[in-house]
Amino acid sequence: MNMPRKPDLDLLYTRMQSMLTPMEWSLITPVIEHIQALKAERQAVILAHNYMRPEIFHGVADITGDSLALAQKAVEVDAEVIVVAGVHFMAETAKLLNPTRTVLIPDMRAGCSLAESITPDAIRALRQQWPGVPVCVYVNTSAAVKAEADICCTSGNAVRIVEAIARETGSDSVLFLPDRYLAAWVQTQTDVRIIPFDGSCEVHEQYRPEDIHSIREDYNNDLVVIAHPECPSDVIQAADFAGSTAQMADYLEREKPGRVLLITECSMGDNLMKSHPETDFIRSCHMCPHMKRITLESIANSLQTLEPRIDIPAELARRARVSVERMLAVGRS
């Protein structure tokens, strides 16, 4: 993948003018220009998750997508420096796949409640409790946790990964960690026995089915509700469709609903508005405080200083890389 060309600022604003006033745009334009200059100077690319603010997602990102897309693209970029506009585990994953490159995360405080819910010791204890059962960990985990797993997955490929590792190991069960809600959703999609853990996402866990019912009444049921599978099971049941952020985007592209309620992190809807002008997006969402720690200013500072850097001890990285590359290999098979 070649280095991206410098974008046209007027074109960039057309993607965000429904979310930013001309005055707001004029205030951030110098920062965007500074970032573009630093990217060229540092031979850098910016990977941005779907939950980033629009001015990052549309304004400075070179590659956008969900965790799986970013993991896949991280191995293809032709760059000396990779800036991850996301949370810490995403930057670690990029480093695992690019051990010789400089990987930056603009704010080390950008963590994840789900990733923090499980430890390597917990996995070792579960292996003792369930001997011979393969361990699949959600990509929303630390490198140390990935190092203890047999394979990783994302919300978009979880079912396929679970079935692949069960088939490969000859097991009828899979330990699926750490998100209990995603585990419950995966169980509805497969005959493999899913053994869950008690982790959850602090953002998606806030949703309630009564919220969906109330909004449906407000719009006389004239809307489509799409939920992320990290939501509680009763929320998913109240929705019309459940899928990863990439699958949500694919659904909108395929079905082109007139009105939609996205049950996920707020910026997802903001970032989809431009590419789906035919759809009315209902605003009812929760923000991830960790994702929102990443700002244009912190990205500029990170590119300027080449800090904070992601460094993973060699042996830990080797072990963690196995589970990530195993996931990517299943995706290619």
C-alpha positions in Angstrom: 0.0 0.0 0.0 1.5 3.3 -1.0 1.6 6.4 1.1 -1.6 8.5 0.8 -1.7 11.8 -1.1 -2.3 15.0 0.7 -6.1 15.5 0.7 -8.0 18.6 -0.5 -9.3 20.5 2.6 -12.4 21.8 0.8 -13.3 18.2 -0.1 -12.7 17.1 3.5 -15.1 19.7 4.8 -17.9 18.5 2.5 -17.7 15.2 4.4 -18.2 16.9 7.7 -20.3 20.0 7.1 -23.4 18.5 8.5 -21.5 18.0 11.8 -19.2 21.1 11.9 -20.1 24.7 11.4 -17.8 26.8 9.2 -16.4 28.5 12.3 -15.6 25.1 13.9 -14.0 24.0 10.7 -11.8 27.1 10.5 -10.6 26.4 14.0 -9.4 22.9 13.4 -8.1 23.4 9.8 -4.6 24.5 11.0 -4.3 21.4 13.1 -5.4 19.1 10.2 -2.9 20.8 7.9 -0.1 20.4 10.6 -1.0 16.7 10.9 -0.8 16.2 7.1 2.6 17.9 7.0 3.9 15.7 9.8 2.6 12.6 8.2 4.6 13.4 5.0 7.7 14.2 7.1 7.5 11.1 9.3 6.3 8.8 6.5 3.4 8.0 8.7 -0.2 6.7 8.3 -3.1 7.0 10.6 -5.4 4.1 11.3 -8.7 5.2 12.8 -11.4 3.1 14.3 -15.1 3.7 13.4 -15.7 5.3 16.9 -13.3 8.2 16.3 -14.7 11.7 16.1 -15.6 12.8 12.5 -12.7 15.3 12.3 -10.3 12.4 12.8 -12.2 9.8 10.9 -12.8 12.0 7.8 -10.1 14.7 8.4 -6.8 12.9 8.9 -7.3 9.1 8.8 -5.7 7.2 6.0 -7.3 3.8 6.9 -10.6 3.4 8.7 -12.7 0.5 9.9 -13.4 -1.9 12.7 -10.9 -3.8 14.7 -10.6 -6.6 12.0 -10.1 -4.1 9.1 -7.5 -2.2 11.0 -5.7 -5.4 11.9 -5.7 -6.6 8.3 -4.6 -3.3 6.9 -1.9 -2.8 9.5 0.2 -5.5 7.8 -0.2 -3.8 4.3 0.8 -0.2 5.0 4.0 1.1 3.5 5.0 3.5 6.3 7.7 4.0 8.8 5.3 5.2 11.5 1.8 3.9 12.3 -0.5 6.1 14.4 -3.4 4.3 15.9 -6.4 6.5 16.5 -8.2 4.0 18.7 -7.6 2.4 22.1 -4.5 0.7 23.5 -5.2 -2.9 22.5 -5.6 -1.8 18.9 -2.2 -0.1 19.0 -0.7 -3.3 20.5 -2.3 -5.4 17.7 -0.8 -3.1 15.1 2.6 -3.4 16.8 2.3 -7.2 16.9 1.8 -7.3 13.2 4.5 -4.6 12.5 7.3 -5.4 15.0 9.9 -3.4 13.1 7.9 -0.2 12.7 7.2 2.6 15.1 3.6 2.4 16.4 2.2 5.3 18.3 -1.0 5.8 20.3 -1.7 9.5 20.9 -2.9 9.0 24.4 -1.8 6.1 26.6 -4.9 6.6 28.8 -7.1 5.4 25.9 -7.9 2.0 27.4 -10.9 -0.3 27.3 -13.1 -1.6 30.1 -13.5 -4.9 28.3 -9.8 -5.4 27.8 -9.2 -4.6 31.5 -11.8 -7.2 32.6 -9.5 -10.2 32.0 -5.9 -11.1 32.9 -3.4 -13.8 31.8 -3.8 -15.4 35.2 -7.6 -15.7 34.6 -7.0 -17.6 31.4 -4.5 -19.9 33.0 -7.0 -20.7 35.7 -9.7 -21.4 33.1 -7.5 -23.7 31.2 -7.0 -25.8 34.4 -10.8 -25.8 35.0 -11.5 -26.7 31.3 -8.5 -28.9 30.2 -8.3 -29.4 26.5 -10.9 -26.7 25.6 -9.5 -24.2 23.1 -9.4 -20.5 24.1 -10.7 -17.8 21.8 -10.1 -14.2 23.0 -11.8 -11.2 21.6 -9.4 -8.8 19.9 -10.4 -6.3 22.6 -7.7 -7.7 24.9 -4.1 -6.9 25.9 -1.2 -8.5 24.2 -0.5 -10.4 27.4 -3.9 -12.0 27.3 -3.6 -12.7 23.6 -0.3 -14.5 24.4 -2.3 -17.0 26.5 -5.0 -17.7 23.9 -5.2 -20.1 21.0 -6.8 -17.6 18.6 -8.3 -14.2 18.5 -11.5 -13.0 17.0 -13.5 -9.8 16.4 -17.2 -9.3 16.6 -17.3 -9.5 12.8 -15.7 -12.9 12.5 -16.4 -14.5 15.9 -18.7 -17.2 14.7 -16.3 -18.3 11.9 -13.3 -18.3 14.3 -15.1 -20.3 17.0 -16.2 -22.9 14.5 -12.7 -23.0 12.9 -10.8 -23.5 16.2 -13.4 -26.1 17.5 -13.0 -28.0 14.2 -9.2 -27.8 14.2 -8.9 -29.0 17.8 -11.7 -31.6 17.6 -13.5 -29.9 20.5 -17.3 -29.4 20.9 -16.6 -26.4 23.2 -14.7 -23.2 23.1 -13.8 -20.8 25.9 -14.8 -17.4 24.6 -13.4 -14.4 26.5 -14.0 -11.9 27.9 -17.3 -10.3 26.6 -20.3 -12.3 28.1 -22.8 -10.5 25.8 -20.9 -11.2 22.6 -20.4 -14.8 23.8 -24.2 -15.1 24.3 -24.8 -13.7 20.8 -22.3 -16.1 19.2 -24.0 -19.0 21.0 -27.2 -18.2 19.1 -25.3 -18.5 15.8 -23.4 -21.8 16.3 -23.8 -25.3 17.6 -20.4 -25.1 19.3 -20.7 -24.9 23.0 -19.6 -21.4 24.1 -18.1 -21.1 27.6 -18.3 -17.4 28.5 -16.4 -15.1 30.9 -17.9 -12.2 32.9 -16.5 -9.2 31.0 -18.5 -6.4 29.3 -18.1 -3.1 27.4 -19.1 -0.2 29.6 -20.6 1.6 26.6 -22.8 -1.1 25.0 -23.9 -2.4 28.4 -25.7 0.9 29.1 -28.4 0.2 26.5 -31.8 -1.2 27.5 -34.6 -2.7 25.5 -37.1 -0.2 26.8 -35.0 2.5 25.2 -35.5 0.9 21.8 -39.3 0.3 22.4 -39.7 4.0 23.4 -38.0 5.3 20.3 -39.9 2.9 18.1 -43.1 4.4 19.5 -41.9 7.9 18.9 -41.5 7.1 15.2 -44.5 4.8 14.8 -42.1 1.9 14.3 -40.9 3.6 11.1 -37.3 2.8 11.6 -34.7 0.0 11.6 -32.8 -0.7 14.7 -29.2 -2.1 14.4 -27.3 -3.2 17.5 -23.8 -4.2 18.2 -23.4 -7.7 19.6 -21.6 -6.4 22.7 -25.0 -5.2 23.8 -27.1 -7.2 26.4 -29.0 -10.1 24.8 -32.4 -8.5 25.4 -31.3 -5.4 23.5 -30.2 -7.5 20.6 -33.5 -9.3 20.6 -35.3 -5.9 20.5 -33.3 -4.9 17.4 -33.8 -5.8 13.8 -30.2 -6.6 13.0 -27.1 -7.3 15.0 -23.5 -7.1 13.7 -20.1 -5.6 14.0 -19.4 -2.0 13.0 -18.3 -3.2 9.6 -21.4 -5.4 9.3 -23.6 -2.4 10.3 -22.1 -0.3 7.5 -22.6 -3.2 5.1 -26.2 -3.5 6.1 -26.8 0.2 5.5 -25.2 -0.1 2.1 -27.2 -3.1 1.2 -30.6 -2.3 2.6 -30.6 1.5 2.5 -33.2 2.0 5.2 -35.0 5.3 5.3 -34.5 5.8 9.0 -32.1 4.0 11.4 -31.2 3.8 15.1 -27.7 2.6 15.7 -27.2 1.0 19.1 -23.5 1.5 19.5 -20.9 4.2 20.2 -22.1 7.7 19.1 -19.4 8.5 16.5 -20.4 5.5 14.4 -23.5 7.3 13.2 -21.7 10.5 12.7 -19.1 8.8 10.4 -21.7 7.0 8.3 -24.0 10.0 7.6 -22.0 11.3 4.7 -22.0 8.0 2.8 -25.7 7.4 3.5 -27.6 10.6 2.7 -30.7 8.6 2.0 -30.9 7.5 5.6 -32.1 9.5 8.6 -30.0 8.7 11.6 -31.8 8.9 15.0 -29.5 10.3 17.7 -29.6 8.1 20.7 -26.3 6.8 21.8 -23.5 6.6 24.4 -19.9 7.8 23.9 -16.8 5.8 24.7 -14.7 8.0 27.1 -11.6 6.1 26.1 -11.9 6.6 22.4 -12.7 10.3 23.0 -9.3 10.8 24.6 -7.8 10.7 21.1 -8.0 14.2 19.6 -6.5 16.1 16.6 -4.1 17.8 19.0 -2.9 14.6 20.6 -2.4 13.1 17.1 -0.3 16.1 16.1 1.7 16.0 19.3 2.3 12.2 18.9 3.6 12.7 15.3 5.8 15.6 16.4 7.4 13.7 19.3 7.0 10.2 18.1 5.6 9.4 21.5 3.9 7.5 23.2 5.3 4.4 21.5 4.0 0.9 21.8 6.7 -1.6 22.8 6.0 -5.2 23.6 8.7 -7.6 25.0 9.9 -9.9 22.3 8.9 -13.2 23.7 5.4 -11.9 24.8 5.0 -10.4 21.3 5.9 -13.7 19.6 3.3 -15.6 21.6 0.6 -13.0 21.2 1.3 -12.7 17.4 0.5 -16.4 17.0 -3.2 -15.9 18.1 -3.6 -12.8 15.9 -2.0 -14.3 12.8 -4.1 -17.5 13.3 -7.2 -15.3 13.2 -6.0 -13.6 10.0 -5.2 -17.0 8.4 -8.7 -18.2 9.0 -10.0 -15.1 7.3 -7.9 -15.9 4.3 -8.9 -19.5 4.1 
